Amino acid sequence: MSFCFNDQEAYGTISQFFDLAKCHYRHVQGSAGVSTGFTCYSTEYLVGDYFMSVVCKDVEAFVMFRIKKLDQLSINTLENVGDWKMLKRVINRMCRSLEISLQSRTYKLKVKQFSLSVFDIYQAVSAVNLLDREILQEVTVHLPFEDQVFTAYDFIPLIEGKRRQRLDLRIHLHEFSLEVLEEVRKLLTSTSKKLNSITISYKNIDNKCIELTAETVHSFDERTVKFLIDHADDPIEEMATLNLSDSKCPMNIFEIPSIMSSIASNLEFSQILSLRKVSRGIRQCVDYVKPDPFIHLYCISLRHSFYSVVINRTLNEEIVERHKRSLEQEAVQIVNDFHLNTRHQKSCMDNLLIDMFEGNKNLEEEDNSALSKFFKGMRDVLTSRASPLKVKELTLATHLQWLMMDIVPYIDAESLEEIVLMKMKNIDEECTINLDEISKTEQWIKAKKLRIEELTVRMSIQDMNILNFGWIRIIVETMSQEDITYCRKASCFDYKLICFECCFT
């Protein structure tokens, strides 16, 4: 299945056995308002809706109800574009529709080759992590805007994952510059064990890049550069069979998986991190064994001019990192560090805390700010795990529900006991919060404690779905007589409810 679109029209092709269905969608502006001209099998229809809404609904329907495996799923932009600003909104809407439809499936969609045009790499990461990674063989990411760039860290959450086969990654962009080449080299260095190849398709290329990629597979006709990865002597492939009596045994005993497995559970988290830095062989062995770091506390504090991360494994061990760089500069790095530190966490974490800085009070959902990028990156890391991250207490210092929804639904619902929502630091004015979406999540329904500090809830208590909690502290905007009666009944008749503390402004 493939869909190609721009800001005015779209083409869809669905091929199954010997049947090939082609359809065309076009924007129609008439005296009666906006509508869509839809043509399929030479018959044209007029649909009373914006053309992109019609396209997205068709894509959602196909993705949600597809049962069999797909050889290819391609959703990309056309070459001819009238309004680039409008195209950005169209891409964001299409990516969001695709994500919603993939999330609504009871099991992951099976696709061999996946291709998607994106405004930001996290949109591709979100979609890929919702596909069946055991089936996926090739991912193509299209960057249609001339000023679009990427870093190696952008693609790491897309490449990392639990699957048997390696991936072929293709990136389509305008300019193959020296900066792009450097990021490709970083990507090859950090993720080569998970890839078969990286192919860059370009429109323009720096002459210096041609010289530096002389040993790659370079097709000037197709304007592609392919970086092949040789796994002939991959030590990971032989690692599982190594032992002390093996003639292939490395000199360092920490490179032997059986030994590493026996000692890893007794190592502190900081010691495991230090071991990974000793040598490539030990790092590969640690990554092969996947020791549980047993992290109890993971706290990310975000400020205007710096950020800090606190990781606590035991009462005697605490790792504190402070960086004098802003979230705008380090959003991807913070997310990547969280992924590397927690990817093998199987035990239940006591606390996961994201402490927000002052400002961004009126951030909109479509805003492409660093804060939005950070939360979407965290969501991608959580969804890429083989099993949900187990956390007892989740604390989020924000009043923005759409940011919370990037975290809460992806925490293990059976482990989560307490939800704490707080106001961003250093905001003097009153902040209100809406809970209409988060209160419907499985995590909310199964949690035992709810604490909302310095945030005023803007909805009726009866609509908050709070009877499951045994301990509640909230501030509400108003309380009707019905709300008061509801609270009294809950306190008197609900055997689970031990403490109910409610204030109103």
Residue pairs with C-beta under 8 A, 6 or more apart in sequence:
1 12
1 13
1 14
1 15
1 62
1 70
1 72
1 73
1 74
2 12
2 13
2 72
2 73
2 74
2 75
2 76
2 115
3 10
3 11
3 12
3 13
3 55
3 59
3 74
3 75
3 76
4 10
4 11
4 74
4 76
4 77
4 78
5 11
5 25
5 52
5 55
5 76
5 77
5 78
5 90
5 94
6 77
6 78
6 80
6 81
6 82
6 87
6 90
7 27
7 81
7 82
7 83
7 84
7 86
7 87
7 90
8 26
8 27
8 51
8 82
9 24
9 25
9 26
9 27
9 51
9 78
10 24
10 25
10 26
10 51
10 52
10 55
11 22
11 23
11 24
11 25
11 78
12 21
12 22
12 23
12 24
12 25
12 55
12 58
13 20
13 21
13 22
13 23
14 20
14 21
14 62
15 21
21 40
21 41
22 40
23 38
23 39
23 40
23 58
24 37
24 38
24 39
24 40
25 36
25 37
25 38
25 51
25 54
25 55
26 36
26 37
26 51
27 34
27 36
27 37
27 50
27 51
28 34
28 35
28 36
28 37
28 46
28 51
32 48
33 48
34 49
34 50
35 46
35 47
35 48
35 49
36 46
36 47
36 48
36 49
36 50
36 51
36 53
36 54
37 44
37 45
37 46
37 47
37 51
38 44
38 45
38 46
38 47
38 54
39 45
47 54
52 90
52 93
52 94
55 94
56 93
56 94
56 97
57 97
59 75
59 94
59 97
59 98
59 101
60 97
60 98
60 100
60 101
61 101
63 73
63 98
63 101
63 102
63 105
63 109
64 101
64 104
64 105
66 109
68 110
69 110
69 111
69 112
69 135
70 109
70 110
70 111
70 112
71 111
71 112
71 113
72 111
72 112
72 113
72 114
72 115
73 109
73 111
73 113
73 114
73 115
74 113
74 114
74 115
74 116
74 140
75 94
75 98
75 115
75 116
75 117
76 115
76 116
76 117
76 142
77 87
77 91
77 117
77 142
77 144
81 87
81 144
84 145
87 144
88 119
88 145
89 366
91 117
91 118
91 119
91 123
91 144
92 119
92 123
92 366
95 116
95 118
95 119
95 123
95 126
95 127
98 116
98 127
99 123
99 126
99 127
99 130
102 108
102 109
102 127
102 130
102 131
103 130
107 132
108 130
108 131
108 132
108 133
109 130
109 131
109 132
110 131
110 132
110 135
111 131
111 132
111 135
111 136
112 135
112 136
112 137
112 138
113 137
113 138
113 139
113 140
114 127
114 128
114 131
114 136
114 138
114 139
114 140
115 139
115 140
115 141
115 142
115 170
116 123
116 124
116 127
116 140
116 141
116 142
117 142
117 143
117 144
118 124
118 141
118 142
118 143
119 145
119 148
119 368
120 368
120 373
121 141
121 150
121 154
121 155
121 158
122 154
122 373
122 376
122 377
122 380
124 139
124 141
124 158
125 154
125 155
125 157
125 158
125 377
125 380
125 384
126 376
126 379
126 380
126 383
128 136
128 139
128 158
129 157
129 158
129 161
129 380
129 383
129 384
130 383
133 161
133 162
133 163
134 163
134 164
134 165
136 163
136 167
137 165
137 167
137 168
138 167
138 168
138 169
138 170
139 158
139 167
139 168
139 169
139 170
140 169
140 170
140 171
140 172
141 155
141 169
141 170
141 171
141 172
142 172
143 150
143 171
143 172
143 173
143 174
145 174
146 174
146 175
148 173
148 174
149 179
149 180
150 171
150 173
150 180
150 183
151 183
151 186
151 332
152 183
152 184
152 186
152 187
152 190
152 191
153 332
153 333
153 336
154 332
155 169
155 187
155 191
156 187
156 190
156 191
156 336
156 339
157 335
157 336
157 339
157 377
157 380
157 381
157 384
158 169
159 167
159 169
159 187
159 191
159 194
159 195
160 191
160 194
160 339
160 343
160 384
161 194
161 384
162 386
166 193
166 194
166 195
166 196
166 229
166 231
167 194
167 195
167 196
168 195
168 196
168 197
168 199
169 195
169 197
169 198
169 199
170 198
170 199
170 200
170 201
171 198
171 199
171 200
171 201
172 201
172 202
173 180
173 200
173 201
173 202
173 203
174 202
174 203
174 204
175 202
175 203
175 204
175 205
175 206
176 200
176 202
176 204
176 205
176 206
176 209
176 225
177 206
177 209
178 206
178 208
178 209
178 212
180 200
180 209
181 209
181 212
181 213
184 198
184 200
184 227
187 198
188 195
188 198
188 227
188 229
192 229
193 231
193 234
193 236
195 229
196 228
196 229
196 231
197 226
197 227
197 228
197 229
198 226
198 227
198 229
199 224
199 225
199 226
199 227
200 224
200 225
200 226
200 227
201 222
201 223
201 224
202 223
202 224
202 225
203 223
205 223
205 225
209 225
210 218
213 225
213 227
216 225
216 226
216 227
216 228
217 225
217 226
217 228
218 224
218 225
218 226
219 225
219 226
231 237
235 281
235 284
236 284
236 288
238 248
239 257
239 284
239 285
239 288
240 257
240 288
242 248
242 249
242 250
242 255
242 256
242 257
242 258
243 249
243 256
243 258
244 253
244 256
244 259
249 256
250 256
250 281
252 278
252 279
252 281
252 282
253 259
254 260
254 275
254 278
254 282
254 285
255 279
255 281
255 282
255 284
255 285
256 285
257 285
257 288
257 289
260 285
260 286
260 288
260 289
260 291
261 289
261 291
264 272
264 286
264 289
264 291
265 291
265 292
267 275
267 291
268 313
268 314
268 317
269 293
269 294
269 295
269 311
269 313
269 317
269 319
270 313
270 317
270 319
272 286
272 291
272 293
273 319
275 282
275 283
275 286
276 282
276 283
276 286
276 287
277 283
290 344
291 344
292 344
292 345
292 346
292 347
293 313
293 341
293 342
293 344
293 345
294 313
294 314
294 345
294 347
295 311
295 312
295 313
295 341
295 342
295 345
295 349
296 312
296 313
296 314
296 349
296 350
296 351
297 310
297 311
297 312
297 349
297 350
297 351
297 353
298 309
298 310
298 311
298 312
298 338
298 341
298 342
298 349
298 351
298 352
298 353
299 308
299 309
299 310
299 311
299 312
299 351
299 353
299 354
299 355
300 307
300 308
300 309
300 334
300 338
300 353
300 354
300 355
301 307
301 308
301 309
301 310
301 355
302 327
302 354
302 355
302 356
302 357
302 371
302 374
303 357
304 326
304 357
304 358
304 359
305 324
305 326
306 322
306 323
306 324
306 325
306 326
307 322
307 323
307 325
307 326
307 327
307 330
307 334
308 320
308 321
308 322
308 323
309 319
309 320
309 321
309 334
309 337
310 318
310 319
310 320
310 321
311 318
311 319
311 341
312 318
312 319
313 319
323 330
326 370
327 334
327 357
327 370
327 371
327 374
328 370
331 370
331 371
331 373
331 374
331 377
332 373
332 377
334 374
335 374
335 377
335 378
335 380
335 381
338 378
338 381
339 381
339 384
342 349
342 381
342 389
343 381
343 385
345 389
345 390
346 387
346 390
347 390
348 390
348 391
348 392
348 412
348 415
349 389
349 390
349 391
349 392
350 391
350 392
350 393
351 391
351 392
351 393
351 394
351 395
352 389
352 391
352 393
352 394
352 395
352 411
353 394
353 395
353 396
353 397
354 378
354 395
354 396
354 397
354 398
354 407
355 395
355 397
355 425
356 371
356 396
356 397
356 398
356 424
356 425
357 424
357 425
357 426
358 424
358 425
358 426
358 427
359 424
359 427
360 369
360 371
360 400
360 424
361 399
361 424
361 427
361 429
361 431
363 369
363 371
363 372
363 400
365 372
365 402
371 403
372 403
375 403
375 406
375 407
376 406
378 406
378 407
379 406
379 407
379 410
382 388
382 389
382 407
382 410
382 411
383 410
387 412
388 410
388 411
388 412
388 413
389 410
389 411
389 412
390 411
390 412
390 414
390 415
391 411
391 412
391 415
391 416
392 415
392 416
392 417
392 418
393 416
393 417
393 418
393 420
394 407
394 408
394 411
394 416
394 418
394 419
394 420
394 443
395 420
395 421
395 422
396 403
396 404
396 407
396 408
396 420
396 421
396 422
397 422
397 423
397 424
397 425
398 404
398 421
398 422
398 424
399 421
399 423
399 424
399 431
399 432
399 433
399 455
401 433
401 434
401 435
401 436
401 437
401 438
402 437
404 421
404 438
405 437
405 438
405 441
408 419
408 438
408 441
408 443
408 444
409 441
409 442
409 443
411 443
413 441
413 442
413 443
413 445
413 446
414 446
416 443
416 446
416 447
417 447
417 448
417 449
418 447
418 448
418 449
418 450
418 451
419 443
419 444
419 447
419 449
419 450
419 451
420 451
420 452
420 453
421 433
421 451
421 452
421 453
421 455
422 452
422 453
422 454
422 455
423 431
423 453
423 454
423 455
424 431
430 456
430 505
431 454
431 455
431 456
432 455
432 456
432 457
432 458
432 477
433 452
433 455
433 456
433 457
433 458
434 457
434 458
434 459
435 457
435 459
435 464
436 459
436 463
438 444
439 463
439 464
439 465
439 466
440 465
444 465
444 468
445 465
445 468
446 468
447 468
447 469
448 468
448 469
448 470
448 471
449 469
449 470
449 471
449 472
450 466
450 469
450 471
450 472
450 473
450 474
451 471
451 472
451 473
452 473
452 474
452 475
453 473
454 475
455 475
456 475
456 476
456 477
456 505
457 464
457 474
457 475
457 476
457 477
458 477
460 480
460 482
460 483
461 474
461 476
461 479
461 483
461 486
461 487
461 502
462 482
462 483
462 486
464 474
466 472
466 474
466 490
467 490
467 494
467 496
467 497
468 496
469 496
469 497
470 496
470 497
470 498
470 499
471 497
471 498
471 499
471 500
472 497
472 499
472 500
472 501
472 502
473 499
473 501
473 502
474 501
474 502
474 503
475 502
475 503
475 504
475 505
476 483
476 502
476 503
476 504
476 505
477 504
477 505
478 504
479 502
479 504
487 500
487 502
490 497
490 500
491 497
491 500
